[in-house]
Amino acid sequence: MIELGALGGDGSAATSIKARGQIVGEAETANSDTHAFLWQKGVMHEVVGANFTSEGHSRAFVWQDGVMTALDESEGSSQASGINARGDTSGQILPAGAVLWSE
């Protein structure tokens, strides 16, 4: 068993693993926020996911170089679920459906 750790907080949950051994999931930060992570080669990285607005809508985001950037500012809810090496991000906007955000 290998403990993956967290992002400064107490908990984490792995939700998927790829053939190359990359693992994705969510982990708690030191201030009790939950962020998406990518674990590879023994290191946990924050990547893409969703956070919540004060109105209760989820917002897709990408985390790069220590900065969280919103991908969607629509009236509905959105969530990012994957990112590739080029920075193309897949996810969904409700009620529209699947989307691709490209750099």
N, C-alpha and C positions, 0 to 999 in steps of 0.2 A: 504494500500500500504506500502511496505517495500523497502526503498532504500538500494541497495546492496553495493554501494560505488564504489571505483576504487582502483588502486594500486599505489596511489600517484599522479596520473595525473587527468585530468578533465573528461574523459569519460569512459563508459563501456557499454557493450551490452550482455544481457543474451540470449543464443541460445537454451538451452534445460533444462528441469527439470525432475528429477526422482521422482518416487513414494514416496521416503523417504524425499523429500524436498530438495535434493541436486540440485544445479543449476550450470551449466557451461556456459562459454562464453568467452569474451575477454575484457580486460581493459587496459587503458593507464597508464604507469608508470610516475614518476616525470620527466624523461628525454624524454618523448613523444614516447617511444617504446610501442608496443602493445603486451601483454602477455596473454596467456590462463589462466583462473582461474576456481577454484572450490569453490563454496560458500556453506558452511554447518554450521549449528548451529550458525549462526550470524557472521561467520568469512570467509573472502575471502582469498583463498590460491592460489598461482601460482602452476601450475601442468605441463601439457604437451601442445604441440602445434607445431608451426613452426616459424622460423625466416628466414630472407633472407640474402643470401650471396651477395658480391659485384657484382657477375655475374648475379644476379637476380634469382637464384635457391632458392627454399624454403628448409629448413633443419628441420627434426623432432628433437625435444628436449624433455627432461624431466627436471623439476625443483624440486630438493630435497635439503632440508637443506640449502637453500640460494645459491645453485650452479646449473647453467644451463649446462647440458651435452648433446652433440649432440648424436643422436641415429643412424644416417646414414651419411656416408661420400662418397656416390656414386656420379657419374657424373650427375645423374638426380635430380629431385625434390622429396621431401618427406614431410610427415606431420603426426604427432601423433595426435590421436583423442580420446583416452581413456586409462585409467590406472586403475589397480585393486590394492587391498591391498598388494599383493605379489610383485608389481612393474612390472608386465607384462604389456606391452604397445602395443596397437593396432594402426594401421594407414595404410598409403599407400606409396608406392614408385612408381613414374611414370617413365616409362610406365608399369612396371611390375604388379602393382595392390596391393591388400591387403597384409599386413604383420603383424607379431607378434614379438616384441622384448621381450625376456625373460631375467630375471636376472640370 
